[in-house]
Amino acid sequence: MKLYDLQASGNCYKVRLFASLANIELELVPVDFLHGEHKRPPLSELNPLGQLPILVDGQYVYRDSQAILVYLAGAYGGLAWWPAHPQGQAEIVQWLSFAANEINHSLCTARLVQKFGYALDKEAALAKAPAVLALLDQHLEGNEWLAMGRPTIADCAVYPYVVLAPEGGVDLTPYRHVARWMERIEQLPGWQAVDAVMPESA
Amino acid sequence: MKLYDLQASGNCYKVRLFASLANIELELVPVDFLHGEHKRPPLSELNPLGQLPILVDGQYVYRDSQAILVYLAGAYGGLAWWPAHPQGQAEIVQWLSFAANEINHSLCTARLVQKFGYALDKEAALAKAPAVLALLDQHLEGNEWLAMGRPTIADCAVYPYVVLAPEGGVDLTPYRHVARWMERIEQLPGWQAVDAVMPESA
């Protein structure tokens, strides 16, 4: 099973982190992002959006980090990470959308500008960040995990761009419940930091 | 089962449309959006993001139109709309993320500015629209539906802001495969237009 990967990408880190936590073996295929390998065939045929990560498992090809988390958890990760009942799935999908929308257009965008020089609106992204983090902090004041009272793919979808937020100029110190939640994630068996690489026999 | 609803919202329409297609009865609760009812308790306690729609089914409360589609389909809609296998779920979640991210920050944002006067960047939103629609058109050239070769909640998540795109100044005429897909959706039993209201015995 191949993950077309960019080490510095928080979206790719979502997948690497979950695979490591759930002990799912991935073959990481580094993509030459700087030279636009992801924008050209064959990768642009695997994902017409021209984005990473891309997961290839035999005949199955998935783009979008949230969709890849659902696939990996459903196919290999077990019900603890992605349950079979609609109540739990919907509780988790709320946070997958939060990752794809609110987190992406605040913490992630600010980092893309500050760290990688993207021509995006950093001020607008930074202006959204406090509300996004305050909401997360409020939720985590009364909950140890984002959904279902236990670690799920919701945490794997949201944590990467939160832990990377200081690279976009966002100060995380006001959000103490977020800080404790990050510590809990970092104590999970199999947790790996963003700059770690998947071991060959994960 | 209550849906806190705003008639003009494409996100609320996603849920009303799916409920009508799947013959799921919803009690629509109109929200006084202009006076900010969704930003105050009790609604802001049901959804701290201060957004609509919100679904309340007994003890269960869900925000986010994508999550609500997953819940309704999983709990009441049957496997045709949201399958139990991870391959189909991931295929659909790709499009739920596309709705929450790409569609939201192009077609939806342009409409919020043009129709409702929101202080958002309409030019940036309109600049993204052609790539979003071209990708959709390319996918629909070879596929009758977004996922699994049949109507699913993926179509219900993406269709509303596409059909509403002209209200944001977006011209849909170049996208003929998108046009045929919209016609297919509009021929489904139970389809209802955005301005229709849920009948009392849906």
Interface residues (C-beta under 8 A of the other chain):
Chain A: P48 L49 Y60 Y62 R63 D64 Q66 A67 I68 V70 Y71 A73 G74 A75 W82 A84 H85 P86 Q87 Q89 A90 E91 V93 Q94 L96 S97 F98 A100 N101 E102 N104 H105 D121 A124 L135 Q138 H139
Chain B: P48 L49 Y60 Y62 R63 D64 Q66 A67 I68 V70 Y71 A73 G74 A75 W82 A84 H85 P86 Q87 Q89 A90 E91 V93 Q94 L96 S97 F98 A100 N101 E102 N104 H105 D121 A124 L135 Q138 H139
